[in-house]
Amino acid sequence: MDELIVVEVLDRAGRVTERVRLTAFPACIGRAYDCAVIIDDPYVSPRHLAIERDAEGLLYMIDAQSDNGIYLSADDRRVARAALADDTSLRIGHTQLRLRRAGYAVTGTLIDRRNGDAIGRSINRGRVLAALLLISAVALFVQMSWNTYTQPKPAQLLFFVFVTIIMMLTWAGGWALASRVFAHRPAFFAHGVIAALALLAWMAYDIVLEYYRFALTAELSADILDYAGAFALLTTLFAAHLRFSSAHRPRPRLLMSGAIAGILLGLGLLTQYIAGMDFTAQPQFDGVLKPPAFRISASHDLGRFFTDARKLRRRLAQLKTDD
């Protein structure tokens, strides 16, 4: 029985796109339909190279009088004849080939961490998602009741909570579809849990940031922390979703998530800047009163308040005159 040779056709990144087993020699490689390996490349001759056995039983690849020749990938040197090693890489036309013997040692098997992923299995449960959705709904209702300077109706708050929950489930459904396509498992509950945890984390961070802004009168640093927190949360959110819907390793997933988060945050800042160029009647102050005990920085006295008010009045009068 003849020796087995496997011909691998590679893409530009070196990934295998096709494997062909050769068991009978001589064997032809080229564009012709009677070749053992057919290469769809206009720079490859109909019969470009042949794999033959010499009198001593050794396998050689031989240029079959092709127009563009055979080039060894190691040094990009054109050859007319070369012995086959256990692993031989070459180029014909614009196509990269790799010839390997049947005894070539393959790389070790990668361990699928998802099989022993206790965290992944624990969050991919309907009961966990239902509990987090209930907590999110209550938290949203309470926060919307507090963070307003008007008296909202309960029906309005419930409608807002309902719409938010539906949007979260739709978001999770989109990621579950991507997981089904690329990772062959939907993991809908896991994606829903990730979305709910992200919402709760942002609500908690927003409350802490509000008290930081109030306690230290730190508008600039609070804005910086607001954007930094949004970037970190978005990056974590996308990385967590990609954990269930991508086969990439953690580092590429994190880099990809950071890039997506940066683009979204940049678009948000641009939109906010454009919207800020127009006059708005919306009040620019927090709608929640906080206990004075949380105030750390010194407050302005009453005289300073009236002085600033008079300056603002003169400024408005000047703007009215200019118009």
Disulfide bonds with the S-S distance in Angstrom:
none
